[in-house]
């Protein structure tokens, strides 16, 4: 008789909140092929400059009333937006500070970045563990938010978890901060600095590169051991331009500054890449799914370049017959590398399973779960995309495992179990 894993479900859910907004660039234009003799940007600026002082003051007061509740340093944000578009129109040098701020406001828009969905979560240890008591650990959750136009971005939450006990996720701030963008001379690299974020929940990774125009999807974040006593956080994600998808790498050490870089090589064109939390035999090691069906093992001496690879895990059981993938980075335990997997079966059901790889040679598959560890339940089946449970990363502390997971591509729930319980149901 095949056993099922024992799961416990903390009474914690994270749901989309349309009140959480950020301010993104906006610039109107005429339809392609229509020649008005000038640009709508110039025409809009000319109208703004025609306002008398009283109307200018009234408009700025309205902007302040609209934005101050959910945003910080609004005046500085509007000045930066003016600077970004100043070369798009004439007479920028004639604008005083008030007109600069109002022009910045006209070329900005509020965007509810998690109004439609808040899902595909991952969990890592917080880089700061001070102030915890009674065996608790501080955690960081990364989540995918979806807003108008099915545009994806990454948002964060913090919390505390007592392995074998309670889970508490901190309430998010009502404020969301824009980054200071520090670009390199390429579309394949961008640096972001969030100097104004007072809590991590205020930091939103919103598309900034052309490759990300339609979204940053499914961040698989891992706390990476640099083998010198220090740790960095790396995260692979899918960048979608609206026409093409590619894998990119997010790197940070403090969650205040981030670097986004493109991955190269024939294996980087697939979705769902997940980095091992340390080098294996001196090489960076990655799980991939470049054929959209099987799980592959990739090795490289360059964290940005991934080519070739070998097929590691193929569908075997009915709940995986359509395709397989990982649910986050491998987790090192005494017995080997524990990998949470997803499988797609009948009616495009997404279920979560697990497998174990050899610790010294991760190309050796030691065991796997013949049945799903977690499947869509009757109470958690309906949503934006029905019949889906999915995760972008679990966390193990000691022998306890915290599994944040998405329900129907709509909201986030949590399950806990132990490494021993997972191993017990593998064969």
C-alpha positions as CSV (number, residue, x, y, z in Angstrom):
1,X,0.0,0.0,0.0
2,X,1.4,3.4,-1.0
3,X,1.5,5.9,1.9
4,X,0.7,9.6,1.7
5,X,2.8,12.3,3.3
6,X,1.5,13.8,6.5
7,X,0.9,17.5,6.0
8,X,-0.3,20.2,8.4
9,X,-1.9,23.4,7.2
10,X,-1.3,26.6,9.2
11,X,-4.3,28.9,9.1
12,X,-2.5,31.6,7.0
13,X,-3.4,32.7,3.6
14,X,-2.1,35.6,1.5
15,X,-4.6,37.1,-0.9
16,X,-4.4,39.8,-3.6
17,X,-4.8,43.3,-2.4
18,X,-5.8,46.0,-5.0
19,X,-4.9,48.8,-2.6
20,X,-1.2,48.0,-3.0
21,X,0.0,50.2,-5.8
22,X,3.2,51.5,-7.3
23,X,3.7,54.4,-9.6
24,X,4.9,53.4,-13.1
25,X,5.9,55.5,-16.1
26,X,3.1,56.5,-18.5
27,X,3.4,58.4,-21.8
28,X,0.6,58.8,-24.3
29,X,1.1,58.5,-28.0
30,X,-0.8,58.6,-31.3
31,X,-1.6,55.4,-33.2
32,X,1.1,54.1,-35.5
33,X,1.0,55.8,-38.8
34,X,-0.9,58.9,-37.6
35,X,1.0,62.1,-38.1
36,X,-0.2,65.0,-36.1
37,X,2.9,67.1,-36.8
38,X,3.9,66.9,-33.1
39,X,3.8,64.5,-30.3
40,X,1.2,64.0,-27.6
41,X,3.9,64.4,-25.0
42,X,4.7,67.9,-26.3
43,X,1.1,68.8,-26.6
44,X,0.4,67.6,-23.0
45,X,3.4,69.6,-21.7
46,X,2.2,72.7,-23.6
47,X,-1.2,72.5,-21.9
48,X,0.4,72.1,-18.5
49,X,2.6,75.1,-19.1
50,X,-0.4,77.2,-20.0
51,X,-1.9,76.8,-16.5
52,X,-2.0,79.9,-14.3
53,X,-0.5,79.7,-10.8
54,X,-3.8,79.1,-9.0
55,X,-4.8,76.1,-11.2
56,X,-1.2,74.8,-11.0
57,X,-1.4,74.8,-7.2
58,X,-4.8,73.1,-7.2
59,X,-3.6,70.3,-9.5
60,X,-0.5,69.7,-7.4
61,X,-2.6,69.5,-4.3
62,X,-4.8,66.9,-5.9
63,X,-1.8,64.8,-6.9
64,X,-0.6,65.0,-3.3
65,X,-4.0,63.9,-1.9
66,X,-4.1,61.0,-4.4
67,X,-0.6,59.6,-3.9
68,X,0.6,60.4,-0.3
69,X,-1.4,57.6,1.3
70,X,0.3,54.8,-0.5
71,X,3.6,56.3,-1.5
72,X,6.6,58.0,0.2
73,X,8.7,60.9,-1.0
74,X,6.1,61.7,-3.7
75,X,7.8,65.0,-4.7
76,X,11.2,63.4,-5.3
77,X,9.5,60.6,-7.3
78,X,7.7,63.1,-9.5
79,X,11.0,65.1,-10.1
80,X,12.7,61.9,-11.1
81,X,9.9,61.1,-13.6
82,X,10.3,64.6,-15.1
83,X,14.0,64.0,-15.5
84,X,13.3,60.7,-17.3
85,X,11.2,62.4,-20.0
86,X,12.8,65.9,-20.1
87,X,14.4,65.1,-23.5
88,X,11.1,64.1,-25.0
89,X,9.8,67.6,-25.3
90,X,10.9,71.2,-25.8
91,X,11.2,73.9,-23.1
92,X,12.1,71.6,-20.2
93,X,14.7,74.2,-19.1
94,X,11.9,76.8,-18.6
95,X,10.1,74.7,-16.0
96,X,10.2,75.7,-12.3
97,X,10.0,73.0,-9.6
98,X,6.2,73.1,-9.4
99,X,5.7,72.5,-13.1
100,X,8.4,69.8,-13.1
101,X,6.5,67.9,-10.4
102,X,3.2,68.3,-12.2
103,X,4.6,67.2,-15.5
104,X,6.1,64.2,-13.7
105,X,2.6,63.4,-12.4
106,X,0.9,63.6,-15.8
107,X,3.4,61.1,-17.2
108,X,3.0,58.6,-14.3
109,X,0.2,56.2,-13.4
110,X,-0.7,54.2,-10.3
111,X,-0.7,50.4,-10.9
112,X,-2.2,47.8,-8.6
113,X,0.4,45.2,-9.1
114,X,-1.3,42.4,-7.1
115,X,-4.9,43.2,-7.8
116,X,-5.6,39.9,-9.7
117,X,-3.3,37.3,-8.1
118,X,-0.7,36.8,-5.4
119,X,0.8,33.4,-5.9
120,X,3.8,31.1,-6.7
121,X,5.6,31.8,-3.5
122,X,9.0,30.8,-2.2
123,X,10.6,30.9,1.2
124,X,14.2,31.5,2.4
125,X,15.8,32.4,5.7
126,X,16.0,36.1,6.4
127,X,19.5,37.6,6.2
128,X,18.9,39.1,9.7
129,X,18.0,36.7,12.5
130,X,18.2,39.1,15.5
131,X,15.3,39.3,17.9
132,X,14.0,35.8,17.4
133,X,13.1,33.7,20.5
134,X,12.0,30.2,21.4
135,X,13.5,28.4,18.4
136,X,11.8,30.7,15.8
137,X,13.5,31.8,12.6
138,X,12.8,34.9,10.5
139,X,11.8,34.2,6.9
140,X,11.4,36.1,3.7
141,X,8.7,35.1,1.2
142,X,8.9,36.1,-2.5
143,X,5.6,36.1,-4.4
144,X,4.4,36.8,-7.9
145,X,1.8,39.5,-8.2
146,X,-0.4,40.0,-11.2
147,X,-2.2,43.2,-12.1
148,X,-4.0,44.8,-15.0
149,X,-3.0,43.3,-18.4
150,X,-1.7,40.1,-16.7
151,X,1.6,41.9,-15.9
152,X,3.7,40.1,-13.4
153,X,6.1,41.5,-10.8
154,X,7.7,40.2,-7.6
155,X,6.7,41.3,-4.1
156,X,8.0,40.3,-0.7
157,X,6.7,39.5,2.8
158,X,8.5,38.8,6.0
159,X,7.5,36.6,8.9
160,X,8.5,34.2,11.7
161,X,8.2,30.4,11.8
162,X,8.8,28.1,14.7
163,X,9.7,24.7,13.1
164,X,7.0,22.3,14.2
165,X,4.9,25.2,15.5
166,X,3.4,28.5,14.5
167,X,3.8,30.5,11.4
168,X,3.3,34.3,11.4
169,X,3.4,36.4,8.3
170,X,3.8,40.2,8.9
171,X,1.2,42.5,7.6
172,X,2.5,44.4,4.6
173,X,3.0,48.1,4.6
174,X,0.5,50.2,2.7
175,X,3.4,51.9,0.9
176,X,5.2,50.5,-2.2
177,X,8.5,52.1,-3.3
178,X,9.9,52.7,-6.7
179,X,13.6,51.8,-7.2
180,X,16.4,54.1,-8.2
181,X,17.4,52.5,-11.5
182,X,21.2,52.2,-12.1
183,X,21.5,50.9,-15.6
184,X,24.6,49.5,-17.3
185,X,25.3,50.0,-21.0
186,X,23.3,46.9,-22.0
187,X,19.8,45.6,-22.0
188,X,21.0,42.5,-20.2
189,X,21.9,44.1,-16.9
190,X,20.2,46.5,-14.5
191,X,20.9,47.5,-11.0
192,X,18.1,48.6,-8.7
193,X,18.4,50.4,-5.4
194,X,15.5,50.7,-2.9
195,X,16.9,53.4,-0.6
196,X,13.4,54.5,0.6
197,X,12.0,51.1,1.6
198,X,11.4,50.9,5.4
199,X,10.2,47.3,5.3
200,X,10.8,44.6,2.7
201,X,7.1,44.5,1.9
202,X,7.5,48.0,0.4
203,X,10.0,46.6,-2.2
204,X,8.5,45.6,-5.6
205,X,10.5,44.2,-8.4
206,X,8.6,45.6,-11.4
207,X,9.6,45.1,-15.1
208,X,12.4,47.5,-16.1
209,X,14.2,45.8,-19.0
210,X,12.7,45.3,-22.5
211,X,13.0,41.6,-21.9
212,X,10.6,42.0,-19.0
213,X,8.1,44.2,-20.6
214,X,5.2,41.8,-20.0
215,X,6.4,40.4,-16.6
216,X,8.9,39.0,-14.1
217,X,7.5,35.5,-13.4
218,X,8.1,32.8,-10.7
219,X,11.2,33.9,-8.8
220,X,13.0,30.8,-7.4
221,X,15.1,32.4,-4.7
222,X,17.9,30.6,-2.9
223,X,20.3,31.5,-0.1
224,X,23.6,30.7,-1.7
225,X,26.7,29.6,0.3
226,X,29.7,31.3,-1.2
227,X,32.0,28.9,0.6
228,X,33.9,31.8,2.3
229,X,31.5,32.3,5.3
230,X,29.3,34.6,3.3
231,X,25.9,34.2,1.7
232,X,24.2,35.8,-1.3
233,X,20.6,35.4,-2.5
234,X,20.3,34.4,-6.1
235,X,17.0,33.9,-7.8
236,X,16.2,32.6,-11.3
237,X,13.0,33.9,-12.9
238,X,11.3,34.0,-16.3
239,X,11.4,37.4,-18.1
240,X,8.6,37.7,-20.6
241,X,8.8,40.5,-23.3
242,X,5.4,39.8,-24.7
243,X,6.9,37.8,-27.5
244,X,9.7,35.8,-26.0
245,X,10.6,34.3,-22.7
246,X,14.1,33.9,-21.2
247,X,15.7,33.1,-17.9
248,X,17.4,35.8,-15.9
249,X,19.2,35.9,-12.6
250,X,18.5,38.2,-9.6
251,X,21.2,38.7,-7.0
252,X,21.2,40.6,-3.7
253,X,22.9,40.4,-0.3
254,X,20.7,42.8,1.6
255,X,17.4,43.1,-0.2
256,X,18.0,46.8,-0.6
257,X,20.0,46.6,-3.8
258,X,19.5,44.1,-6.6
259,X,21.2,43.2,-9.8
260,X,19.3,41.6,-12.7
261,X,21.3,39.8,-15.4
262,X,20.4,37.7,-18.4
263,X,21.3,34.0,-18.5
264,X,22.9,32.7,-21.7
265,X,23.3,29.3,-23.3
266,X,20.9,27.0,-25.0
267,X,19.5,25.8,-21.6
268,X,18.5,29.3,-20.5
269,X,15.7,29.6,-23.0
270,X,13.4,27.4,-20.8
271,X,11.3,28.3,-17.8
272,X,11.7,27.0,-14.3
273,X,15.4,27.0,-13.7
274,X,16.5,26.5,-10.0
275,X,20.0,26.9,-8.7
276,X,21.5,24.6,-6.1
277,X,22.3,26.4,-2.8
278,X,26.1,25.9,-3.2
279,X,28.6,24.7,-5.7
280,X,28.8,21.0,-6.2
281,X,32.3,19.7,-7.1
282,X,33.3,23.3,-7.6
283,X,30.7,23.9,-10.2
284,X,27.4,25.9,-10.1
285,X,24.6,23.4,-10.5
286,X,21.1,24.0,-11.7
287,X,17.8,22.2,-12.4
288,X,16.3,23.1,-15.7
289,X,13.3,22.2,-18.0
290,X,14.4,23.3,-21.4
291,X,12.3,20.7,-23.2
292,X,9.1,21.7,-21.2
293,X,8.6,18.1,-20.1
294,X,11.5,16.6,-18.1
295,X,13.8,17.9,-15.3
296,X,17.4,18.3,-16.4
297,X,20.6,18.7,-14.5
298,X,23.0,21.5,-15.6
299,X,26.5,22.3,-14.5
300,X,28.6,25.4,-15.2
301,X,31.7,27.3,-14.1
302,X,29.9,30.5,-14.9
303,X,26.7,31.3,-13.0
304,X,25.4,33.2,-16.1
305,X,26.0,30.6,-18.8
306,X,24.0,27.3,-19.0
307,X,24.3,24.9,-21.9
308,X,23.8,21.2,-22.6
309,X,22.8,19.3,-19.5
310,X,21.5,15.8,-19.0
311,X,18.0,14.6,-18.5
312,X,17.5,13.8,-14.8
313,X,13.9,13.0,-14.1
314,X,11.2,11.9,-16.5
315,X,7.4,11.5,-16.0
316,X,6.7,8.0,-14.5
317,X,3.4,8.2,-12.6
318,X,0.0,9.3,-13.9
319,X,0.0,12.6,-12.1
320,X,3.2,13.6,-14.0
321,X,2.4,12.2,-17.5
322,X,2.1,15.6,-19.2
323,X,5.2,17.2,-17.8
324,X,7.4,17.7,-14.7
325,X,9.4,20.6,-13.2
326,X,10.9,21.7,-10.0
327,X,9.2,23.6,-7.2
328,X,12.2,25.6,-6.2
329,X,15.9,25.0,-5.5
330,X,17.1,21.7,-4.1
331,X,17.5,21.5,-0.3
332,X,20.5,19.8,1.2
333,X,19.6,17.3,3.9
334,X,21.7,14.5,5.5
335,X,20.3,11.9,3.0
336,X,21.0,14.0,-0.1
337,X,19.4,16.7,-2.1
338,X,15.6,17.0,-1.5
339,X,13.8,18.4,-4.5
340,X,10.1,19.4,-4.5
341,X,8.7,18.8,-7.9
342,X,5.5,19.6,-9.8
343,X,3.7,17.2,-12.1
344,X,0.9,17.8,-14.6
345,X,-1.7,15.1,-15.2
346,X,-5.3,14.7,-16.2
347,X,-7.4,17.9,-16.9
348,X,-4.1,19.8,-16.6
349,X,-4.0,19.3,-12.8
350,X,-0.8,20.5,-11.2
351,X,0.3,18.5,-8.2
352,X,3.4,18.7,-5.9
353,X,5.7,15.8,-5.3
354,X,9.3,15.2,-4.1
355,X,12.4,13.3,-4.9
356,X,15.9,12.7,-3.5
357,X,19.2,13.1,-5.3
358,X,22.5,11.8,-4.3
359,X,24.4,14.4,-2.2
360,X,27.8,13.9,-3.9
361,X,26.5,13.1,-7.3
362,X,23.1,14.8,-8.0
363,X,22.8,13.1,-11.3
364,X,21.8,10.0,-9.4
365,X,18.1,9.9,-8.6
366,X,17.7,7.9,-5.4
367,X,13.9,8.0,-4.7
368,X,10.7,9.8,-5.6
369,X,7.1,10.0,-4.4
370,X,4.8,7.8,-6.4
371,X,1.8,9.9,-5.4
372,X,1.5,13.7,-5.0
373,X,2.5,15.1,-1.7
374,X,0.0,17.9,-2.3
375,X,-2.9,18.0,-4.8
376,X,-5.7,20.5,-5.5
377,X,-8.4,19.9,-2.9
378,X,-12.2,20.4,-3.4
379,X,-12.0,23.6,-1.3
380,X,-8.9,24.9,-3.0
381,X,-9.6,24.0,-6.7
382,X,-11.2,27.1,-8.2
383,X,-9.5,30.3,-9.2
384,X,-7.8,32.2,-12.0
385,X,-6.3,28.9,-13.3
386,X,-8.3,25.9,-11.8
387,X,-6.7,22.7,-10.5
388,X,-3.3,24.0,-9.7
389,X,-1.1,23.9,-6.6
390,X,2.5,25.2,-7.2
391,X,5.5,26.4,-5.2
392,X,8.7,28.2,-6.1
393,X,10.6,27.1,-3.0
394,X,10.3,25.4,0.4
395,X,12.4,25.9,3.5
396,X,13.9,23.3,5.8
397,X,15.1,24.1,9.3
398,X,16.4,21.1,11.1
399,X,14.1,18.3,10.0
400,X,11.0,20.5,9.6
401,X,9.8,21.8,6.2
402,X,7.7,24.8,5.4
403,X,6.0,24.7,2.0
404,X,4.3,27.9,0.8
405,X,2.2,27.1,-2.2
406,X,-0.1,28.8,-4.7
407,X,-3.7,27.8,-5.1
408,X,-5.3,28.0,-8.6
409,X,-2.9,30.8,-9.6
410,X,-4.8,33.1,-7.3
411,X,-3.6,33.2,-3.7
412,X,-1.0,31.6,-1.4
413,X,-1.4,29.1,1.4
414,X,1.0,27.1,3.5
415,X,1.7,23.5,4.5
416,X,4.3,22.0,6.9
417,X,5.7,18.5,7.2
418,X,9.1,16.9,8.0
419,X,11.9,15.6,6.0
420,X,11.4,12.2,7.5
421,X,7.7,12.1,6.5
422,X,8.6,12.9,2.9
423,X,11.4,10.3,2.8
424,X,9.0,7.7,4.2
425,X,6.6,8.0,1.3
426,X,9.3,7.8,-1.4
427,X,10.2,4.6,-3.3
